[in-house]
Amino acid sequence: MRRSIIPLALLALAAAVPAAAQLSQQYTDWAAGPVSVLMTDEEKAEWSRLASDAQAEAFIELFWARRDTNPKTVPNEFKLDFEARVKAADKQFSYEKGNGENVPGSLTDRGKVLVLMGLPAGVEQLAAPSDDDRPDAMQRGAGQIWRYLKPTAKAGSTNKDDYITFTFVESRPGSKDFPFDRMDRRNKTSLKVLAERPKQFLVNKISSVAEIPRWGLVEGSLAATPSQLAVFDLEPRPWPDGAHFLATMGVASETMRPLWLHIQIPDPVQVATQAIGRVSLQGEGKVIGSFQTPVAAMSMKGYRAYELTVPVDAGEYKVEIALLAGETPIAVRSASAVSDPTHETGTFISPMYVGADPLQESNFKLGDPFNIGGWRILPRAEHIFRPSEQLAYFAYVVKPGLAENGQPRIAMGMKLTHDGKPAGQRPPTPVQVSKVGEGLFMFGQNLPLSSFSNPGEYVLELTLEDQINHVSRTSVITLNMVAEPAGEPAK
């Protein structure tokens, strides 16, 4: 009888997924990977009926679009957050079976909970029983209890009834697999909550790929039209004397590293009213998106500045920008920029954002260009400074290591050269950082330039270091020091 049951079961399985079996390996692997924990039962059934790779591509595009928490931006913030959680689970929870097979951490029970529920409010470690005299194959190993605050409970509650609890236990001492503890009755209720999570991520009712919004790269903008993009084919490209274009990496959250664009146009040039942009992968030439958006000028001494935030994934990019006065292009330029991936420890340090006379803004949001925790920097793209000014430099520190007092330990070192000759050096010295969001801190200082009275080129190397996780970044700042204008006293 058993011989007949097994073939029938296999035939039933084959009948249930006849189309999916025709998909190429990359799509088969996609559905069997970490994304499987996000699939609803309806989506699993739909996937099993797919008959071609083209259908699989459309399914995947629709799959992510239904979960996109901000459909008005090109990057899918939900997808980026999911990928970050998968990476964290793989790093922390992967283990090797007794037969030598490696199990990715994102496919373990703990990985599934991390992906669907996020970081727990608390984790309790349980030692393996020391008095277990059962045979080795039946002994229980160490355990963990993860607690999540219920949506209806108050933050910081100490009432155990306000928490959802997941209990894990090694299948045998030292196995490091930590499946759900089936003997803990609390898991029965918690697993029901977990089963409902995939449906809760469906925030957009979209039934076909044609319904997915096609926005421009800049939030709230539309993609540029082919006729608008023709501005980048102009020869020569218009570019006013004395204009500057700066493209650098910014910070919008723990996982988002947008590009911040700063364009300085001399005052005599017409005022721009619109920007056209195109972003492509450096080297490959593949265009990842474009935008058309109104712009407003900010006043600088001798210039008007225009700034934009362009969301992108980690990578190296070519950014093309065109400023238009009405329909007339007044400035067209391109620049290279890099958006760094997060360090494997999770700690990330941004480059220094440099300017003079920063402004404090109470009404800001993370990701606003050149705004670091409420301090607004107007970059000096031309790098010209005077001894009467103060150099302002700011940076973000994401998910730093924390000391026993719950505070980061950040230090900064400094090295200075003048016209290519060493002019001083300071070893790493502890500095203060301020918390501006969950896992997000900012650093900022001013440096009086009165001691840089001799004209010439100064190069300042600033190294910010997380002394707990040993992550650092060095920013190189060029200062073209000029004398004060004649008749204008130094401040």
N, C-alpha and C positions, 0 to 999 in steps of 0.2 A: 504493500500500500504506500509506504513512504517513497518508493521509487516513482510512483505515478504522481504524487502530490507535488514534488519538487519541480518537475518539468511543467506542470500546469501553472504553478506559481510564476515561473519564469515567463511563460507565455502570456500570462495576465499582465505582468510588468511590461513586457514588450508591446502589448496592445495598448497600454496606457500612455506610452511615450514613443509612438512610432516616428513622429516628425522630428522630435528633438534629437533622436539618434542620427539624423542626417546632417546635423550642424557640424561645422569644423571644430577642431579641438579648442581653439581660443574661446569660443562661445560655450562649449560644454564645460570648460574649466571655470568660466565666469559664473555660471549658475550653480556650480558645485562649491564655489569658494565662499568667502565671508559674506558676500552679498545675499547668500541664501537665508541668513537670519532675518533679513529685511522683507523678504517676499511674503505676501499674504497667500492664503490658500488659493484664492482666485488667480493670482499671478502665476503660481506654480502650475496650475492647470492650463493656463494660457500658454506658458512656456513649453509645456509638453506637446502642444499642438503645432509649434512652429515648424515650417518645412524648408527654410532656407536661411542663409547667413544674412541676407538683406532684411528678412523679417526679424531676425534676432537683433540687428542693429537698430531697427525702428522700435522694438520692444524696450531695449536698453535706454534709448533716448527718452522715451515716454516714461519709463520707470523712474529716472532721476528727475524729470520735469515735474512729476506729480508730487515730489517731495521737496522741491526747491522752495526754501523759506523766503527768498527774495527774488521772484521771477524777473524783476526789472534790472537785474545785473547779469552779465554773461557768466561769470563764475558761479557755480552752484554751491552755496555755502554749506548746505546740508551734506553734499557729497564730500566736500573737503573735510568737514568735521568727522564724517564716517571713516574716511581714509586715515585720518590721524588716530582715531580710536583703534582701528584695525592694526596699525603700525605699533601702537603701544601694547596691545594685547599679544601680538606676535613676539614682541621683545620680552615681555614679562612672563608669559604663560606657556610658551612652547615647551614641549618635553619629548622624550624618546621612549617609545614602547619597548617592551622586553624583546621584541623581534628586531629592534634597530630602526623601526619606522619612525620618522619624525612627524609629530602632530603640531601643526601651526597653532599658536596660542589663540588666534581669533576663532578657531573652530572648536575650542574647548568650552565647557560650561561657564567658566569664569569669563572667558573671552566673549561669549554670547551676552552675558549680563552687562559687561563693560560697554559693548557696542550698542546695546539697546537702552541701557539705563544711564550710562555715563559713569563718572566717578562716584563711588559710594561716599556717604557722609561720614562713615567710620568703618574700620576693619578690625575685627578681634581675632587674634591668633590663638589656636587651640593646639596644645601639645598632644602627641600620640599617647594613648593609654599605656601606662607603665606596668599595669597588672594584667595585661591580656595574655592568658595562657592557652589560647586556642592555637591550632596549627597555623603556620606562617601564612598560608593561602587565605585564611579567614580573618586575619588580624586587620584592624582599622589603623590608618595612619593619622597624621596630623590633620587639623581642620582649620577652616576660616569661616567667620561670620561677617557678611557684608550687610550694612544697614543703609536704607534709603528713606529719607523723610517723605511722608505722604503729602500729596499736594494740598490737602486741607489743613495740615499741621503748621504750627508756627516755627519759624527758623530758630534753631538752637534748643528745641524742646528736649527735655530729659525724660519724657514719658515714653517708655518702650512701645506702648500701643500706637504711638505716632509714627512708627517706622515699619517699612517693609523689609523683611529679613530673608536673606539667601544664605544657606549653610552649605559648605563644601567640605568634603573629606577625602583624603587620599584613599584609593582603592586598596592599597597595601602600604606599609611604612616605606617611605622613600620613593614612591612611584612618581610623585610630583604632578599627577594628573588632575586631582581635585575635582571630581565630578560632583553633581548635586548629591547631598546626603539624603537618600530616600527614606532614612529612618527618622528624619526630623519632620514632624508634622507641619511646622511653620512653612516648609517649602511648598506644600500643597497649595496654599493660598498665594504665595509669591509667584509660583509658576503660572498661575492664571493671569496675574498682572503682566508677566513677561510675554505671555501668548498674545495679549491684546496690543502690545507696543507697535508691531509693524503697521497695523491699521491706523494708529494715531499719527504716524508720520505722513499719511496721505493728506496733504494740505491743499492741493490743487486738483480740481475736477477737470481733467483733460482726457478726452477719449481718443484723440488721434494726433499724430505728429504734426499735422497741419495746424493744430490749435496752439502749439507751443509758441509763446511770444518770442519775437526775434528783435531783441533790443540791441542797442549799441553798447560798446564796452563801458562807456561812462554811464553811471547810474542815472536812469530816467531819460537817457538819450535814445535816438534811433540810429540804426546803422547808416553809414554814409551811402549815398547812391553812386552808381558808376560814373555819372556825370560829375559829381562832386569830387570823387577820387581822382579824376583826371587832372586836378590841380597839382598832383605829385609828378605829373609828366612834363610840367613846364620846364623849359630850358632857355635861359638859366632860371633857376628858382629865385624868386624875389627874396631878398634878405637885407634889411636896412643896416647901414653901417652902425656899429656900436650895439647891435642887438645880441642877445644871449639866450641859449636854450639849455636847460638843465633837466635831465631825467634821472631819477634815483629811486631806490626802493623805500617804501614807507611801511607803516604798520597799521593794520585795522583791527586785528584781534590776535588771539593766540596762534591762529593758523593762517590768517590772510596777510600776504605781503604784496600790496598793490604797488603800482608805479606812481610816483608823484612827479608831475611835470610843472616846471616853472619857466616862463618865457618873459624876458625883459625886453621891452621895446622903447627906444628913446622917445622922449616927449614930443618932438616935432612931427613924428609919424602919425598918420591917421589912427583914430581909435578903432580897435577891432570890436566887432559885435558877434562874431561866430567863429567857432573852431571846427575844423575837419581833422580827423585823426585816423591813422591806420597802424596796426601793430602786427608784426610778423616775427616768427622765430628766427633768431640769429643763425646764419649759416644755411638753414634749410630753405628760407624764403617763404615758408608756409604762412599765409595770413591767418591770424587767429580771430581777428575782428576789427571793426571800425566804429566810428561814431561821428555824429554831427550834433553840436550843442551850442546854445548861446553862451557868451562869456561876458564878464564884467571886469573892468580894469581896477587894479589897486595902485595907489599912488606910492612911488618911491622917489628918492631924490634924483631927479633927472630922467626918470623912467616911469613907464606904466608896466605893471606886472600882471600876468594872466596865469592862473594855476588850475590844475585838474588832477583828479585821482582816477587812475585806470586800473581796475581789478584784473589780476592775472594769476596764474599758477606759478610755482617755482620754475625758473628757466632763464635763458638769455634771449633778449628781445631787441629788435630794431623798432624804434618808435618814430613815426612821421607825423608832423603837426603842421597845419596851415591855419593862419589867422586871416580872417576876411573882414573888410569894412564894407558892409552890404554884400555885394557879389564880387568885389574886387579883392584878390589875394594881396596882402601886404607883407606877409612873412611866411616862408615855407622852408622847413628844416627837418633833418632827421638826426637821431642820436641813438646810442646803444645804452641798454640798461639791463641789470641783473636783479632778479628776485630770488633770494637765497632760500634753500630748504631749511627746515628746522634741524638743529643739531640733534644727534641721536639721543642725547640726554633729555631732550625736550627744552633745554635752555636755549634762548636765542637773544643775541645782542644786535641791535640795529646799527647802521653807520651813524656817525655824528651828523646832526643837522646844524649848519653853521650860518650865522648872520650877525647883525648888530642891532641893538635896541629892540629886544623882543617885546611883544605886546601880550598882556594877559587877557584871555577871553573866557568868560564864564559860559557862554553859549556855544558849545562845540560838541562834536561827536567824534569818536575814534575813527580814524581814516581820513579826516579832513587833511588836505595837503599841508605839510610843514607845520602842523599843530601837534605839539607834544604835550599831552596832559593839560591842555589849556594855555600853553605858552606858544604864541604865534611867531614863527621865524620867517623873516623875509630874506632869502638867500642872497648873497652877493655873488652872482654868477661870474662877474668880472674879477672877483677876488681883490678889489681895491679897498684898502682901509687907511685910516689916518690915526696918528698917535692920540688924538683926543677922544677916540671911540673905545668902546669895550666890545671885545669879541664874545659872542654868546654861542655856546655849543650844548646841544641837548641830544639825548638818545633814549630809546626804549630798551628795557630789559624784560624779556618774556620768560616766565616760569623759571626764575632763578632758584638755585639751591637755598634752603632755609636753615639757619642755625637753630640751636636749641631754644632761643628766645623768639623763634618764628620770623626773624628778620633776615634778609639777604646779607651776604658779605661781598660787597663790590669794591674794587680798588681801581685806581687809574694811574697809569704811568705816562710820562711826557718826555719827548725828545725834540730839540729845536736845532735847526740849522739856518744860517744866514748867508745867502749867496753861495751856497754849497759847502760852507764851513761849519763845523760843530759849534753850537752856541749855548749848550746847556742840556742837562738831562735830569729827570727826577724819577726815582724808582716808584713802583706801584704803591700808592698811598690810599687808605680807606676813604671812601666818599659816601655821602648820603644819597639814598634813592627814596622816592615817594610812590606809594601805591596809588594807581589810577583806575584799577579794575581787577577782576579776578585773575590772578597769575600775571598781572601786568604792572610793571613799575617804570618810572621815568627818572632820568638823571639830567641835571642841568647845572651849568656854571657860567659865570662871566669872567673874562680875563682882561684887565685893563691893558691897553696897548701903549701906554705912555712910555714904557721902557723900550719900545720898538721905534725909537725916534729916528734912527738912521734909515734913510730910504733904501729900498732894495727888496729882494724876494726872500721871505722867510718861509720855511716849511716846518710845520708843527705836526708831529706824530703823536696822536692820543690813543692810548690802549686802555680799553675798559675790560675788566676781567671779573668773572664770577669765581671767587676763590674757593667755593664749595664744590661746584661741578666742573671747575677748571675749563671754562669756556671763555674765550676772549675775542675781541675784534679790535683791529688797529685802523684808525681813520687818519688819512693824510690830508692836511689842510694847508693850502697855499695862501699866503698873505703877501700881496703886492703893496708894500707900505709906501705912501707918498707923503710929501710935506703938506702942512696945513696951507690953505690958500693965503696969499699975501694979504695982509691987513685983517685977517680973521684970527683972533687970539685963541690959543689952545684952551680947552675947557679944564 
